[in-house]
Amino acid sequence: MNGAASPPQGRDEFESPENLHLDLMNPRVPDEAFASEDEVLEYLLDHADVDELVQSILGSGWLDYEPLIVLGEGNVVLEGNRRLAALRIISDAALRERLKIGLSSQPGPASIPSHVRIRRVQSRNEARDFIGFKHINGPFKWDALAKAKYAAEWFQEGGDINQISKRLGDNHNTVTRLVNGWTVLHQSLALGFDRDNTTKRSFSFSHLYTALARPNVRRYLGLPDDDISGVLPKDPVPKEKVEELQRLMSWLYGQKNRPSVIASQNPDLNRLVEVLGNQNAVAMLDATRDLNVAYGQVEDKALLFSRALMLAIKQAEDTLKLVGSYDGRGDLMSAGDNLRRTVLTLHTAMKAARDRAEEGDAGDAR
């Protein structure tokens, strides 16, 4: 692991920050397309705490503790975009005015280095070991979607899933689930799923890659369920199941004017997984888009009755402890009468159900 965190082999050089370029294909940002370096910079400002790095450099000066990893062709910074963005903000007053950014203090010579240490690589793949371990799992960690994209592209270019897992610092199953989630997400996008029209602003990628590891979901989508630890091929959902894929994505995330049925991953995702294993429940969900109603088709009614009865007993006992505070109000007496009738009806129905069960057992014995 210590070797995995070392920069790519090569000779350190020194380059002017003005000659370096932000990465328009920054793997930290898997779902944005950048047309210019200014767009990259604005994104990093909004999402990567670049302003904190700016304040640190202003206060302590530029610390050349580690080389920026630079793609030889085009001087594109593969590792160190936040640092380059911070230096640009500090050194370029016109840029600050254009982006409406202020500084807490005037930058001194120590905050604007004329040259920074870099290490050149000839390809993105050459930098992957270092970025995979240090950048993804460093102090400012990538989210699951960015990590999934990075791992999937690495695998598609011939990487070994076990080696990728070691480099990313995750176990094999986690990386496989991330890669499979990315693969299925892209198939759904190609089929028309629109990430800009989901219910929530944030995209809970974990809903998808967690669900894809469950047998009910894999059967629903026509995916192999005998080896959930394997990496899925490109466009893994068969043609006859693409409608099911789009329904699943809509249920997970919502689509246009059809809201997601997942309010929170626990317990809603588990409930959806159970629903997908029952044809009647799936039909109910498709018709009503109400997860609670659909889940009622698969939920254990006997267990529900047991829980409800125990809860009713507990509430009745708690109420009995407070009966000394009853002030004789007539409406509460009427409520108590209704409760008595309900309890008697419930008890009578339970006795009848028990008698029918005993008669059935006796008939079976004969």
KOLVOMI-994566 format. One record per residue (C-alpha): x, y, z; residue in one letter. Coordinates in steps of 0.02 Angstrom, whole numbers, plus 50000, padded with zeros to 5 digits. Layout:
XYZa...
//
This chain:
500005000050000m501425012050034n502045009749857g500305013149789a500325030549864a501985035549783s501945047549635p502235039849462p504045035749426q504985049649340g505995065449366r505285080649453d505285096649351e504775114549384f503475123549280e502605140249286s500785138549344p500315149549196e500815135449079n499745122249166l497945118449125h496465112249227l495785095349177d494155096549078l493965077749105m494245078449292n493755061149357p493195068749522r491715075749425v490905060949334p489275069049282d489795086149217e490425091049045a491595106049048f491855117348898a493195128348975s494425129349119e493385143249197d491935130949211e493075118449298v493675131949416l491915137549459e491405119549493y492905116749607l492485132749700l490715126849729d491075108649771h492895106049820a493245118949958d494525128249851v494185144049952d494885135350107e496465130850011l496595148949952v496545155050133q497855142250183s499055147850045i498755166250087l499145162850270g500605150750255s501245153350080g501395140149944w502055123850013l502815113249876d502545097049972y502085085949825e502255087149635p500745090449527l500485075949408i500435082949232v499975074749067l501425077648949g500295081548803e499475098448836g500155101249013n498485095549086v498525093349275v497865076149320l498235077349506e498245094349590g496785103549508n496255111149674r498005117949703r498125125149527l496385132849544a496895140949709a498475148149633l497505155449487r496275163949603i497675171249709i498725177449563s497405183349439d496445198949492a495455199349329a494885181549359l494335185849536r493335200649471e492525190049336r492025176549461l491605189249598k492865181949720i493695191849858g495275188249957l495435190250145s497155198150125s498305204049988q499395190049920p501255191449952g502705183949855p502625167849957a500835164949897s501215166949711i502605154949662p503425157949494s503655139249471h502885123649549v503555106049556r502765093849433i503005076049374r502525072049196r501635056349136v501295050848958q499525044548987s498105045149112r498355026749145n500135029949203e499475041149342a498065029649398r498935020149537d499395036249625f497735045049597i496745029449638g497475027649811f497945045349864k496675056249778h495115045549797i495435040949978n496345056550033g495745070550147p494495076750017f493725060249964k492775057449803w490955052649811d490365035349759a489855040649583l491565048049544a492445032749616k491295021349513a491705030449351k493565029849387y493545011249428a492425006949278a493515016149153e495075008249228w494274990949212f493684994149033q495454998648984e496064981649040g496314983849227g496114968949342d494654971249464i495654964149610n497124975649575q495954990549555i495144986349721s496834986249808k497335002849730r495695011049780l495815004249957g494144995049947d493704976749947n493294967249787h491414966849817n491294985649846t492224990049687v491244977149586t489604984649647r490195002149603l490724996849428v489094987349400n488085002249459g489015013749339w488735001449195t486864999849225v486675018649253l487445022149083h486335009348998q484805017849074s485445035049019l485635028648841a483845022248848l483145039148901g483325040549090f483565059049126d484625063549277r484095081649262d482285076849298n482465066749457t481485070249616t482965075449723k484365087149675r485675075449745s485895058749656f485935044249779s486995032449676f487055020249821s485215016049792h485655008549623l487264999349660y486544992349822t484964986349736a485934977949595l486754966149720a485054959149773r484374943349687p482594950149670n483224965349574v484374955249464r482964943349417r481814958049384y483104965249263l483594948749185g485354949249256l486264933449313p485934930449497d487084915549521d488664926149534d488324943349605i490184945849635s490554946349448g490764961949342v489334964949221l489694967649035p489214983348940k487304985348922d486984970349035p485084971949044v484364961848898p483234970348769k481674961848833e481984969549006k482404987648961v480664993649010e480924985749181e482584994949194l481765011649158q480375008049284r481665003749416l482645019749385m481035029749394s480525021349557w482265024149631l482495042149577y480895048949502g480705055249326q479895071449269k478195072649356n478295054949427r479115055749600p480305043049672s479545030049788v481125030149895i481025042850036a482555035450124s483665020450088q483135012350251n481815005150250p481155010050078d482505002049971l482314985350059n480434986350036r480624989949851l481794974949834v480484963749914e479114970849802v480144966649647l480114948449697g478204947449690n477244949649526q475654955749611n476624968449712a477544974649557v475884976749466a475194986349615m476724997749620l476605000749434d474765005149449a474815015849607t476625021449624r476345019249810d477705008749891l476715006150051n475224999349956v476324988049850a477294981950000y475644976850078g475564963049947q477134954650013v477174959350196e476864945350321d475074948850381k475254937350532a476794946950587l475884963350560l474434957350669f475614951750806s476514968550809r474894978450806a474154968050949l475704970051057m475714988751024l473864990151069a474164980851232i475614992151276k474615007851238q473125001551339a474244997651488e475045014851478d473325022751474t472745012551625l474205019651725k473495037051695l471665033151734v471825041951901g471935058251803s470265055551714y469125070351755d467445062451711g467235070451539r465815062551441g466695062251272d468125052251348l466895040051427m466125037551253s467865034251184a468145021551323g466505012851277d467065011951095n468715004551151l467824991251254r466724986251106r468244985650992t469204974551113v467714962651132l467504961550943t469364958450921l469374944951054h467844936350978t468654936550805a470274929450874m469334915150960k468414911250799a470034910950701a470834899650830r469344887650825d469434886750634r471284883050644a471024869250772e469634861450667e470784861650517g472174853050615d470944839750674a470334836850495g472114834850434d472434821950572a470974811650512r
//
